Amino acid sequence: MTSPTIASLLATYLRLAGVTHVFGYPGESIVALIEELRIETSRTDSPEFIPAVREASAAFMAEGAAMRTGLPGAVVSTLGPGSTAVLNGVASAQLDRVPLLAVSGQVDSRREQYWTHQGVDHDRLFAPVTKLAARLEPPSADVVTRKALRTAVAERPGAVHLTVTHDAFGSPVPDTEPVLPPLAVSAGTLEVYASGSGDVPGALRSSRRPVILAGAGAIRCGASEALAGLAERIGAPVVVGAMAKGVISEEHPYFAGVVDMAGHQAVWSLLSSADLIITAGFDSAELITPWKIRTPVLHVDTTPNTDQVYPAFLEVVGDIGAALSWLASSAPEGSAPRWSASEMDSHRSSLRSAWEAGYAAGRLNPSEVVSVVRAAAPPGTVATADVGSHKIMTGQAWTALAPRETLITNGLSSMGFGLPAAIGAAVSSPGPVVSFTGDGGFAMTASELAVAARYSLPLVVVVFSDGGLNRIELHQASVGYPLAATSVDPVDVPLLAESLGCDGIRVESVSALEKALSSAFVSRSRPLVIEARVDTSQYSAQF
C-alpha cells in the first residue's frame, strides 16, 4: 500500500467535507492533485475536478457551489499567473462571507526562495483577502488542512488559501487517519450584551413598530422557521439583504422587500419609520449605501456587533435560530399585530411602484425581464445575478421562495460572478438554474459557456443588453460628466452562444421573451442564452 501524500490527503479531506466538485485550471505544479482527484472519482462520493476556461471564473464557480450547498467551495490554481488570476474570486468569497478553500501550486521548495520565473509570494498576496494564508508541508499537512477547513466555515465564514510547492504535493505525509472538524453551525448558548440598563424582553414589550432585518447569517444558521415565527408572533415586517433572499418566502404576508436593491427608498422609509430594528444575521457586506437612520437596533448574530456600521443598544450573540426563538418566547403573548395586513399591503404596493418607476411603454423593461423569467421558471429554480444595474433590479423583482435559491454577490460585488456561479450551482446541485447578467459582465466570462455546454448543463442565461455600463453611466451623469469609456462593444450574442455549443436567441419584447422561455425549462441538454435588448429608463428613474 502506498503512503498517503499531500495530494491524497487533500482529496480525502474534501471528500469527507462533502465537497462534490473542485474547480480550477490545470498547471504543472498541481498535476499531482488533479491526478489524485481523477483517481478518487472512482468513489461515488469523491469530488470531481471541473476545469474552467480561466482561474478567476473557477473561483466564482466554487463560490456559487458553496452558496448553493452551504458546504465549502474548492478551487485550485497553478503557480504565478494562476494564483494571481484566482485572487479576485477568493476576495469575493471572503467579502461575501462564503467558505472557500483555495489551493495554489508553487515552484519546488529548493528554488522557491530565489526563483523569479512565475514567482509570487502567496502569503503576501492572499493574506489581506483571506481568513488564513498558510502552506502545506508533509509533517504538518494534516493539522493545517483541518485548520484551514475549520477556519473557512467558522463565523463569519470566508476564504482560506493554501500554498503547496511542486515537490510537496507528491511527498508522503505521516500515516494518520484524517479527522474532519465540525463544519456546521450548531445551536448553543446565547450571550446577551446590553448598553446601560436595557433588556431584551423589555425592548420587545415596549416596541410598537418593530421591523426585522435579516441577513445571510440567518441562512447559514438555518433560521428560516424561527425568523417567520418571530415575525408572526410580534407582527413585524421582514426586510432582507440581497444575499439573504429566500430566508423567508417572499410570498409570506410579512415579507417587506430587499434593502439597497430597486425601489430602495421605500425599504429605507419603512426601516426609518420603525421604533425598533431587530437584525438577524445581517452585516455590512449586505449594504451598498451607508446606514443613516437613527432607529434603535437589537443586534442578533453569531458574532458581536464589532463592525459598528450601525449602533446597537442590545446584542444577542449565538446561533441565530435559537436567538430568534428565544426572542419570540420573550415577546408578550396575545397582543394585536404591530403592523396590520392593510399596512403591509400598502407598503408592498409602494415598493412595487418604486421598482417599476420609469417604465417605458412599448419597450422591453428590465423589471419585465425578471418577472417574465420568474413566471416561466419552475419551483426550486436557482437564480444568480451578476453585478450592475440589472442586479439591483433582480435583487428586488425576482421572487425568492426558499434559502440558497438566489445567489448574489454584494461584498466584493465583482462583475463576472453571475455565469460562473450559475455553473458552480448547477454542477453541485442539479436542477433548473437561471443566470442574469449584463452585457459587460457577460463579455468578461462568455467563454465559460463552453464549460456549461461540455457538461450538458441546461442553464438559462439572460443577458441584459443595453450597450453600456449603466451604473457607471448614471454616476457620470449625476456629477455632470459626459459619458466616457462606458460603452460595451457590440457582440452577436446568439451567434457567440451557438459557437460555444449553446442555443442562442435575441428578444426585444415581452411576447418574444415569453416565446423563448416557453420550452426553456423542459428537458434540455444545452444551455440557452437569451439576449434581452432592454430600455434603461427604469434604471435612470431609481438609481
NORJO-V71114 format. One record per backbone hydrogen bond with DSSP energy under -0.5 kcal/mol. NH is the residue of the N-H (numbers start at 0). CO is the residue of the C=O. If there is no record, write none. Layout:
BEGIN
nh = <NH;NH>
co = <CO;CO>
END
This chain:
BEGIN
nh = <5;5;6;8;9;10;11;12;13;14;15;16;17;18;21;22;23;24;29;30;32;33;34;35;36;37;38;39;40;41;42;45;47;49;49;50;51;57;58;59;60;61;62;63;64;65;66;67;68;69;72;74;75;76;79;81;83;84;85;86;87;89;90;91;92;93;94;95;96;97;99;100;101;101;102;103;104;105;110;111;113;114;118;119;121;124;125;126;128;129;130;131;133;135;136;139;140;140;143;144;145;146;147;148;149;150;151;152;153;157;159;160;161;162;163;165;168;169;170;172;173;175;179;190;192;194;195;197;202;203;204;205;206;210;211;212;213;213;214;216;217;217;218;219;220;221;222;226;227;228;229;230;231;232;233;234;235;236;237;238;238;239;240;243;244;245;246;249;251;254;255;258;260;261;263;265;266;267;268;269;270;271;272;273;273;274;275;276;277;277;278;278;279;280;285;286;291;297;298;298;299;300;305;312;313;314;315;316;316;317;322;323;324;325;326;327;328;329;330;330;337;338;343;344;345;346;347;348;349;350;351;352;353;354;355;356;356;358;360;362;364;365;368;369;370;371;372;373;374;375;376;380;381;382;383;384;385;390;391;392;393;394;395;395;396;397;399;404;406;407;408;416;420;421;422;423;424;425;426;427;428;433;434;435;435;436;436;438;441;442;443;444;444;445;447;448;449;450;451;452;453;454;455;456;457;458;459;460;460;461;461;462;462;463;463;464;464;465;468;469;471;472;473;474;475;476;477;478;479;480;487;488;492;495;496;497;498;499;499;500;501;502;504;506;512;513;514;515;516;517;517;519;520;521;522;527;528;529;529;530;530;531;531;532;532;533;533;534;539;540;541;541;542>
co = <167;170;168;4;5;6;7;8;9;10;11;12;14;13;47;73;49;75;26;27;29;29;30;31;32;33;34;35;36;38;39;42;19;21;47;48;23;53;54;55;56;57;58;59;60;61;62;63;64;65;98;100;22;102;117;78;79;80;81;82;84;85;86;87;88;89;90;91;93;92;157;72;99;159;74;161;76;163;107;107;110;110;115;117;119;120;121;122;125;126;158;158;160;162;134;136;136;137;139;140;141;142;143;144;145;146;147;148;149;151;99;131;101;133;103;105;164;165;167;3;137;173;177;316;314;312;193;194;198;199;200;201;202;275;236;277;211;238;279;280;214;279;214;215;216;218;217;222;223;224;225;226;227;228;229;230;230;209;253;211;236;256;213;240;241;247;243;399;248;251;237;239;257;391;260;262;262;263;264;265;266;267;268;269;270;208;208;295;210;275;276;297;212;299;282;283;289;276;296;313;278;315;303;296;296;192;298;190;314;300;318;319;320;321;322;323;324;325;326;327;233;234;339;340;341;342;343;344;345;346;347;348;349;350;351;352;353;355;358;359;362;534;364;365;366;367;368;369;370;371;372;377;431;404;433;406;435;387;387;388;389;390;391;392;392;393;397;401;382;405;384;413;416;417;418;419;420;421;422;423;424;381;459;383;433;434;461;463;437;438;439;440;441;441;444;445;446;447;447;448;449;450;452;451;455;456;432;458;527;434;459;460;529;436;461;462;531;463;485;467;468;468;469;470;471;472;473;474;476;475;466;486;490;491;492;493;494;495;496;497;496;526;528;530;508;509;510;511;512;513;514;516;516;518;520;458;502;460;527;504;528;462;529;506;530;464;531;363;535;536;537;538;538>
END
